[in-house]
Amino acid sequence: MSLILTAGFFLIGALLTAALLQFWNDIKEWLNNVAADIVQEHIGYDARQALEKAVCKADRVADKIRNRSVIYYRKNKMDKYVDKVTVEMKAPVYEFEQEVLDEIKRNNYIVQEMEYKR
């Protein structure tokens, strides 16, 4: 009986996680706008900042689950605005080359510079 109950909880958890990831962008927008306004009104600005930081951390986790990265870049050095590019990786983390993983471990990030020529 307990095995069936445990399997049921795992199944429900997996379904809720899938639904959360499917609608995460809508949930994130609601949390950053509507919920943050209510929190600031009743608790204060520091609580709003804490909520926004928590949502940002949760968004990073969701992006890691989806193997997604967001890149901001400027076309020219003099541009005032940045372009946003979202990249989804096709390869899972365990298929990366060892030297790339070593550089990420050493620096906590990797920089890949690209130059566009017209």
VMD Tcl script that builds the backbone (N, CA, C; Angstrom):
set m [mol new atoms 354]
animate dup $m
set s [atomselect $m all]
$s set {name element resname resid chain x y z} {
  {N N MET 1 A 0.821 -1.192 0.000}
  {CA C MET 1 A 0.000 0.000 0.000}
  {C C MET 1 A 0.870 1.262 0.000}
  {N N SER 2 A 1.919 1.269 0.840}
  {CA C SER 2 A 2.765 2.461 0.918}
  {C C SER 2 A 3.566 2.654 -0.366}
  {N N LEU 3 A 3.887 1.577 -1.069}
  {CA C LEU 3 A 4.606 1.692 -2.327}
  {C C LEU 3 A 3.737 2.379 -3.382}
  {N N ILE 4 A 2.483 2.034 -3.428}
  {CA C ILE 4 A 1.555 2.672 -4.375}
  {C C ILE 4 A 1.366 4.138 -4.022}
  {N N LEU 5 A 1.279 4.439 -2.737}
  {CA C LEU 5 A 1.123 5.817 -2.286}
  {C C LEU 5 A 2.360 6.642 -2.633}
  {N N THR 6 A 3.539 6.079 -2.435}
  {CA C THR 6 A 4.783 6.764 -2.769}
  {C C THR 6 A 4.883 7.005 -4.276}
  {N N ALA 7 A 4.546 6.008 -5.072}
  {CA C ALA 7 A 4.566 6.161 -6.531}
  {C C ALA 7 A 3.563 7.230 -6.967}
  {N N GLY 8 A 2.428 7.289 -6.311}
  {CA C GLY 8 A 1.428 8.312 -6.621}
  {C C GLY 8 A 1.939 9.705 -6.334}
  {N N PHE 9 A 2.639 9.873 -5.195}
  {CA C PHE 9 A 3.210 11.181 -4.874}
  {C C PHE 9 A 4.275 11.593 -5.882}
  {N N PHE 10 A 5.114 10.641 -6.319}
  {CA C PHE 10 A 6.122 10.953 -7.332}
  {C C PHE 10 A 5.467 11.354 -8.654}
  {N N LEU 11 A 4.406 10.664 -9.029}
  {CA C LEU 11 A 3.698 10.978 -10.267}
  {C C LEU 11 A 3.055 12.358 -10.195}
  {N N ILE 12 A 2.419 12.666 -9.081}
  {CA C ILE 12 A 1.802 13.985 -8.896}
  {C C ILE 12 A 2.875 15.080 -8.907}
  {N N GLY 13 A 3.993 14.828 -8.244}
  {CA C GLY 13 A 5.091 15.803 -8.238}
  {C C GLY 13 A 5.653 16.044 -9.627}
  {N N ALA 14 A 5.807 14.986 -10.413}
  {CA C ALA 14 A 6.318 15.126 -11.780}
  {C C ALA 14 A 5.337 15.913 -12.648}
  {N N LEU 15 A 4.056 15.659 -12.487}
  {CA C LEU 15 A 3.053 16.398 -13.266}
  {C C LEU 15 A 3.009 17.872 -12.879}
  {N N LEU 16 A 3.110 18.158 -11.593}
  {CA C LEU 16 A 3.115 19.556 -11.147}
  {C C LEU 16 A 4.368 20.290 -11.622}
  {N N THR 17 A 5.505 19.607 -11.598}
  {CA C THR 17 A 6.743 20.214 -12.090}
  {C C THR 17 A 6.654 20.489 -13.582}
  {N N ALA 18 A 6.111 19.566 -14.344}
  {CA C ALA 18 A 5.960 19.768 -15.788}
  {C C ALA 18 A 5.023 20.942 -16.074}
  {N N ALA 19 A 3.925 21.040 -15.330}
  {CA C ALA 19 A 2.993 22.154 -15.520}
  {C C ALA 19 A 3.641 23.482 -15.134}
  {N N LEU 20 A 4.406 23.476 -14.054}
  {CA C LEU 20 A 5.092 24.699 -13.624}
  {C C LEU 20 A 6.092 25.167 -14.671}
  {N N LEU 21 A 6.871 24.244 -15.238}
  {CA C LEU 21 A 7.841 24.618 -16.264}
  {C C LEU 21 A 7.160 25.078 -17.546}
  {N N GLN 22 A 6.007 24.490 -17.864}
  {CA C GLN 22 A 5.293 24.863 -19.080}
  {C C GLN 22 A 4.802 26.307 -19.014}
  {N N PHE 23 A 4.304 26.718 -17.852}
  {CA C PHE 23 A 3.737 28.049 -17.691}
  {C C PHE 23 A 4.639 28.981 -16.880}
  {N N TRP 24 A 5.932 28.670 -16.781}
  {CA C TRP 24 A 6.822 29.422 -15.906}
  {C C TRP 24 A 6.928 30.891 -16.299}
  {N N ASN 25 A 6.989 31.195 -17.583}
  {CA C ASN 25 A 7.132 32.593 -17.995}
  {C C ASN 25 A 5.930 33.427 -17.558}
  {N N ASP 26 A 4.724 32.877 -17.677}
  {CA C ASP 26 A 3.530 33.599 -17.216}
  {C C ASP 26 A 3.538 33.763 -15.703}
  {N N ILE 27 A 3.935 32.718 -14.991}
  {CA C ILE 27 A 3.997 32.780 -13.532}
  {C C ILE 27 A 5.038 33.796 -13.093}
  {N N LYS 28 A 6.189 33.805 -13.768}
  {CA C LYS 28 A 7.270 34.738 -13.430}
  {C C LYS 28 A 6.820 36.184 -13.640}
  {N N GLU 29 A 6.149 36.456 -14.750}
  {CA C GLU 29 A 5.656 37.812 -15.006}
  {C C GLU 29 A 4.654 38.238 -13.940}
  {N N TRP 30 A 3.760 37.343 -13.543}
  {CA C TRP 30 A 2.774 37.663 -12.515}
  {C C TRP 30 A 3.455 37.937 -11.175}
  {N N LEU 31 A 4.437 37.095 -10.827}
  {CA C LEU 31 A 5.147 37.297 -9.563}
  {C C LEU 31 A 5.915 38.610 -9.547}
  {N N ASN 32 A 6.550 38.951 -10.660}
  {CA C ASN 32 A 7.349 40.182 -10.715}
  {C C ASN 32 A 6.507 41.443 -10.800}
  {N N ASN 33 A 5.280 41.355 -11.264}
  {CA C ASN 33 A 4.452 42.543 -11.408}
  {C C ASN 33 A 3.371 42.621 -10.339}
  {N N VAL 34 A 2.410 41.734 -10.386}
  {CA C VAL 34 A 1.243 41.806 -9.499}
  {C C VAL 34 A 1.614 41.477 -8.057}
  {N N ALA 35 A 2.235 40.316 -7.862}
  {CA C ALA 35 A 2.562 39.903 -6.491}
  {C C ALA 35 A 3.587 40.837 -5.853}
  {N N ALA 36 A 4.553 41.296 -6.632}
  {CA C ALA 36 A 5.571 42.200 -6.084}
  {C C ALA 36 A 4.965 43.533 -5.673}
  {N N ASP 37 A 3.981 44.046 -6.438}
  {CA C ASP 37 A 3.306 45.282 -6.058}
  {C C ASP 37 A 2.547 45.124 -4.745}
  {N N ILE 38 A 1.877 43.992 -4.576}
  {CA C ILE 38 A 1.129 43.736 -3.346}
  {C C ILE 38 A 2.079 43.600 -2.160}
  {N N VAL 39 A 3.178 42.879 -2.357}
  {CA C VAL 39 A 4.160 42.709 -1.283}
  {C C VAL 39 A 4.759 44.058 -0.887}
  {N N GLN 40 A 5.074 44.889 -1.870}
  {CA C GLN 40 A 5.648 46.202 -1.557}
  {C C GLN 40 A 4.646 47.081 -0.814}
  {N N GLU 41 A 3.402 47.005 -1.196}
  {CA C GLU 41 A 2.372 47.828 -0.562}
  {C C GLU 41 A 2.150 47.448 0.896}
  {N N HIS 42 A 2.161 46.140 1.196}
  {CA C HIS 42 A 1.827 45.691 2.548}
  {C C HIS 42 A 3.037 45.456 3.441}
  {N N ILE 43 A 4.178 45.055 2.868}
  {CA C ILE 43 A 5.337 44.703 3.692}
  {C C ILE 43 A 6.470 45.709 3.535}
  {N N GLY 44 A 6.708 46.169 2.301}
  {CA C GLY 44 A 7.755 47.151 2.102}
  {C C GLY 44 A 8.617 46.836 0.895}
  {N N TYR 45 A 9.467 47.817 0.568}
  {CA C TYR 45 A 10.306 47.707 -0.620}
  {C C TYR 45 A 11.364 46.613 -0.478}
  {N N ASP 46 A 11.902 46.428 0.716}
  {CA C ASP 46 A 12.915 45.379 0.916}
  {C C ASP 46 A 12.329 43.995 0.658}
  {N N ALA 47 A 11.078 43.791 1.048}
  {CA C ALA 47 A 10.429 42.503 0.797}
  {C C ALA 47 A 10.206 42.298 -0.698}
  {N N ARG 48 A 9.894 43.383 -1.413}
  {CA C ARG 48 A 9.732 43.277 -2.866}
  {C C ARG 48 A 11.043 42.861 -3.520}
  {N N GLN 49 A 12.144 43.484 -3.098}
  {CA C GLN 49 A 13.440 43.120 -3.661}
  {C C GLN 49 A 13.779 41.664 -3.356}
  {N N ALA 50 A 13.461 41.207 -2.155}
  {CA C ALA 50 A 13.730 39.813 -1.797}
  {C C ALA 50 A 12.901 38.863 -2.666}
  {N N LEU 51 A 11.638 39.235 -2.926}
  {CA C LEU 51 A 10.790 38.411 -3.793}
  {C C LEU 51 A 11.351 38.368 -5.207}
  {N N GLU 52 A 11.795 39.503 -5.724}
  {CA C GLU 52 A 12.345 39.532 -7.079}
  {C C GLU 52 A 13.639 38.727 -7.175}
  {N N LYS 53 A 14.464 38.759 -6.141}
  {CA C LYS 53 A 15.686 37.943 -6.135}
  {C C LYS 53 A 15.345 36.455 -6.125}
  {N N ALA 54 A 14.332 36.079 -5.344}
  {CA C ALA 54 A 13.927 34.672 -5.287}
  {C C ALA 54 A 13.381 34.203 -6.633}
  {N N VAL 55 A 12.593 35.050 -7.287}
  {CA C VAL 55 A 12.054 34.694 -8.596}
  {C C VAL 55 A 13.195 34.568 -9.610}
  {N N CYS 56 A 14.180 35.435 -9.520}
  {CA C CYS 56 A 15.334 35.383 -10.423}
  {C C CYS 56 A 16.106 34.075 -10.235}
  {N N LYS 57 A 16.319 33.675 -8.994}
  {CA C LYS 57 A 17.023 32.410 -8.733}
  {C C LYS 57 A 16.220 31.220 -9.232}
  {N N ALA 58 A 14.903 31.257 -9.037}
  {CA C ALA 58 A 14.058 30.171 -9.529}
  {C C ALA 58 A 14.074 30.132 -11.058}
  {N N ASP 59 A 14.142 31.297 -11.695}
  {CA C ASP 59 A 14.206 31.357 -13.153}
  {C C ASP 59 A 15.514 30.757 -13.663}
  {N N ARG 60 A 16.606 30.994 -12.952}
  {CA C ARG 60 A 17.886 30.387 -13.344}
  {C C ARG 60 A 17.818 28.865 -13.259}
  {N N VAL 61 A 17.165 28.346 -12.213}
  {CA C VAL 61 A 17.015 26.892 -12.076}
  {C C VAL 61 A 16.161 26.346 -13.222}
  {N N ALA 62 A 15.080 27.040 -13.544}
  {CA C ALA 62 A 14.220 26.588 -14.647}
  {C C ALA 62 A 14.980 26.605 -15.962}
  {N N ASP 63 A 15.826 27.608 -16.174}
  {CA C ASP 63 A 16.630 27.661 -17.400}
  {C C ASP 63 A 17.641 26.526 -17.448}
  {N N LYS 64 A 18.215 26.177 -16.300}
  {CA C LYS 64 A 19.162 25.048 -16.282}
  {C C LYS 64 A 18.452 23.742 -16.576}
  {N N ILE 65 A 17.216 23.605 -16.100}
  {CA C ILE 65 A 16.459 22.383 -16.384}
  {C C ILE 65 A 16.167 22.282 -17.876}
  {N N ARG 66 A 15.857 23.406 -18.508}
  {CA C ARG 66 A 15.538 23.417 -19.932}
  {C C ARG 66 A 16.774 23.537 -20.817}
  {N N ASN 67 A 17.971 23.629 -20.244}
  {CA C ASN 67 A 19.209 23.846 -21.008}
  {C C ASN 67 A 19.094 25.106 -21.859}
  {N N ARG 68 A 18.715 26.208 -21.232}
  {CA C ARG 68 A 18.497 27.459 -21.948}
  {C C ARG 68 A 19.414 28.538 -21.406}
  {N N SER 69 A 19.931 29.357 -22.302}
  {CA C SER 69 A 20.773 30.488 -21.925}
  {C C SER 69 A 20.229 31.744 -22.585}
  {N N VAL 70 A 20.404 32.867 -21.913}
  {CA C VAL 70 A 19.993 34.152 -22.457}
  {C C VAL 70 A 21.248 34.997 -22.650}
  {N N ILE 71 A 21.412 35.538 -23.850}
  {CA C ILE 71 A 22.593 36.335 -24.193}
  {C C ILE 71 A 22.125 37.744 -24.551}
  {N N TYR 72 A 22.773 38.736 -23.941}
  {CA C TYR 72 A 22.514 40.137 -24.268}
  {C C TYR 72 A 23.744 40.680 -24.994}
  {N N TYR 73 A 23.550 41.342 -26.110}
  {CA C TYR 73 A 24.688 41.879 -26.843}
  {C C TYR 73 A 24.295 43.172 -27.549}
  {N N ARG 74 A 25.308 43.939 -27.892}
  {CA C ARG 74 A 25.131 45.165 -28.670}
  {C C ARG 74 A 25.709 44.934 -30.059}
  {N N LYS 75 A 25.022 45.425 -31.065}
  {CA C LYS 75 A 25.532 45.270 -32.429}
  {C C LYS 75 A 26.750 46.146 -32.664}
  {N N ASN 76 A 26.726 47.349 -32.128}
  {CA C ASN 76 A 27.864 48.271 -32.217}
  {C C ASN 76 A 28.225 48.720 -30.813}
  {N N LYS 77 A 29.451 49.149 -30.635}
  {CA C LYS 77 A 29.869 49.621 -29.311}
  {C C LYS 77 A 29.143 50.883 -28.903}
  {N N MET 78 A 28.667 51.657 -29.852}
  {CA C MET 78 A 28.007 52.920 -29.562}
  {C C MET 78 A 26.497 52.773 -29.353}
  {N N ASP 79 A 25.945 51.587 -29.562}
  {CA C ASP 79 A 24.504 51.392 -29.387}
  {C C ASP 79 A 24.108 51.572 -27.932}
  {N N LYS 80 A 22.926 52.136 -27.727}
  {CA C LYS 80 A 22.404 52.317 -26.371}
  {C C LYS 80 A 21.571 51.123 -25.940}
  {N N TYR 81 A 21.023 50.392 -26.883}
  {CA C TYR 81 A 20.146 49.286 -26.584}
  {C C TYR 81 A 20.849 47.957 -26.841}
  {N N VAL 82 A 20.431 46.938 -26.113}
  {CA C VAL 82 A 21.013 45.610 -26.300}
  {C C VAL 82 A 19.962 44.692 -26.913}
  {N N ASP 83 A 20.437 43.724 -27.661}
  {CA C ASP 83 A 19.566 42.699 -28.222}
  {C C ASP 83 A 19.612 41.474 -27.317}
  {N N LYS 84 A 18.485 40.820 -27.184}
  {CA C LYS 84 A 18.389 39.641 -26.325}
  {C C LYS 84 A 18.206 38.412 -27.215}
  {N N VAL 85 A 19.052 37.408 -26.993}
  {CA C VAL 85 A 18.971 36.167 -27.744}
  {C C VAL 85 A 18.856 35.019 -26.744}
  {N N THR 86 A 17.880 34.156 -26.951}
  {CA C THR 86 A 17.716 32.980 -26.110}
  {C C THR 86 A 18.198 31.764 -26.884}
  {N N VAL 87 A 19.111 31.009 -26.279}
  {CA C VAL 87 A 19.709 29.853 -26.932}
  {C C VAL 87 A 19.338 28.603 -26.143}
  {N N GLU 88 A 18.804 27.612 -26.839}
  {CA C GLU 88 A 18.528 26.330 -26.206}
  {C C GLU 88 A 19.565 25.328 -26.688}
  {N N MET 89 A 20.216 24.680 -25.742}
  {CA C MET 89 A 21.240 23.707 -26.085}
  {C C MET 89 A 20.593 22.371 -26.412}
  {N N LYS 90 A 21.113 21.734 -27.407}
  {CA C LYS 90 A 20.602 20.417 -27.787}
  {C C LYS 90 A 21.339 19.305 -27.050}
  {N N ALA 91 A 22.574 19.567 -26.672}
  {CA C ALA 91 A 23.382 18.543 -26.009}
  {C C ALA 91 A 23.231 18.663 -24.496}
  {N N PRO 92 A 23.061 17.556 -23.797}
  {CA C PRO 92 A 23.051 17.617 -22.341}
  {C C PRO 92 A 24.444 17.929 -21.794}
  {N N VAL 93 A 24.518 18.287 -20.526}
  {CA C VAL 93 A 25.769 18.739 -19.919}
  {C C VAL 93 A 26.850 17.665 -19.989}
  {N N TYR 94 A 26.489 16.402 -19.863}
  {CA C TYR 94 A 27.511 15.355 -19.826}
  {C C TYR 94 A 28.177 15.134 -21.188}
  {N N GLU 95 A 27.696 15.760 -22.263}
  {CA C GLU 95 A 28.320 15.610 -23.569}
  {C C GLU 95 A 29.274 16.761 -23.902}
  {N N PHE 96 A 29.490 17.702 -22.988}
  {CA C PHE 96 A 30.415 18.804 -23.239}
  {C C PHE 96 A 31.849 18.301 -23.181}
  {N N GLU 97 A 32.741 19.012 -23.862}
  {CA C GLU 97 A 34.150 18.657 -23.819}
  {C C GLU 97 A 34.712 18.946 -22.432}
  {N N GLN 98 A 35.692 18.183 -22.029}
  {CA C GLN 98 A 36.247 18.292 -20.684}
  {C C GLN 98 A 36.906 19.645 -20.445}
  {N N GLU 99 A 37.582 20.210 -21.440}
  {CA C GLU 99 A 38.243 21.507 -21.236}
  {C C GLU 99 A 37.228 22.634 -21.037}
  {N N VAL 100 A 36.057 22.523 -21.656}
  {CA C VAL 100 A 34.997 23.520 -21.433}
  {C C VAL 100 A 34.485 23.404 -20.001}
  {N N LEU 101 A 34.267 22.189 -19.535}
  {CA C LEU 101 A 33.804 21.990 -18.159}
  {C C LEU 101 A 34.842 22.465 -17.147}
  {N N ASP 102 A 36.129 22.239 -17.447}
  {CA C ASP 102 A 37.191 22.709 -16.549}
  {C C ASP 102 A 37.214 24.229 -16.455}
  {N N GLU 103 A 37.023 24.909 -17.592}
  {CA C GLU 103 A 37.016 26.370 -17.572}
  {C C GLU 103 A 35.799 26.904 -16.808}
  {N N ILE 104 A 34.673 26.251 -16.943}
  {CA C ILE 104 A 33.484 26.672 -16.188}
  {C C ILE 104 A 33.718 26.472 -14.698}
  {N N LYS 105 A 34.329 25.366 -14.311}
  {CA C LYS 105 A 34.616 25.135 -12.894}
  {C C LYS 105 A 35.629 26.136 -12.346}
  {N N ARG 106 A 36.606 26.488 -13.163}
  {CA C ARG 106 A 37.655 27.405 -12.730}
  {C C ARG 106 A 37.124 28.832 -12.589}
  {N N ASN 107 A 36.326 29.306 -13.541}
  {CA C ASN 107 A 35.880 30.699 -13.562}
  {C C ASN 107 A 34.423 30.893 -13.155}
  {N N ASN 108 A 33.674 29.829 -12.971}
  {CA C ASN 108 A 32.239 29.853 -12.690}
  {C C ASN 108 A 31.413 30.341 -13.879}
  {N N TYR 109 A 32.039 30.631 -14.993}
  {CA C TYR 109 A 31.324 31.015 -16.204}
  {C C TYR 109 A 32.270 30.832 -17.386}
  {N N ILE 110 A 31.730 30.909 -18.568}
  {CA C ILE 110 A 32.547 30.829 -19.770}
  {C C ILE 110 A 32.135 31.981 -20.684}
  {N N VAL 111 A 33.120 32.605 -21.285}
  {CA C VAL 111 A 32.865 33.732 -22.175}
  {C C VAL 111 A 33.149 33.284 -23.595}
  {N N GLN 112 A 32.183 33.490 -24.455}
  {CA C GLN 112 A 32.362 33.168 -25.860}
  {C C GLN 112 A 32.024 34.436 -26.641}
  {N N GLU 113 A 33.044 35.052 -27.187}
  {CA C GLU 113 A 32.847 36.299 -27.920}
  {C C GLU 113 A 32.662 36.003 -29.387}
  {N N MET 114 A 31.676 36.684 -29.975}
  {CA C MET 114 A 31.394 36.515 -31.388}
  {C C MET 114 A 31.446 37.880 -32.052}
  {N N GLU 115 A 31.895 37.905 -33.285}
  {CA C GLU 115 A 31.954 39.150 -34.026}
  {C C GLU 115 A 31.156 38.985 -35.306}
  {N N TYR 116 A 30.277 39.945 -35.539}
  {CA C TYR 116 A 29.449 39.902 -36.737}
  {C C TYR 116 A 30.028 40.852 -37.768}
  {N N LYS 117 A 30.242 40.354 -38.961}
  {CA C LYS 117 A 30.753 41.186 -40.031}
  {C C LYS 117 A 29.682 41.295 -41.105}
  {N N ARG 118 A 29.599 42.486 -41.661}
  {CA C ARG 118 A 28.581 42.697 -42.704}
  {C C ARG 118 A 29.220 42.768 -44.045}
}
mol reanalyze $m
mol bondsrecalc $m
mol representation Tube
mol addrep $m
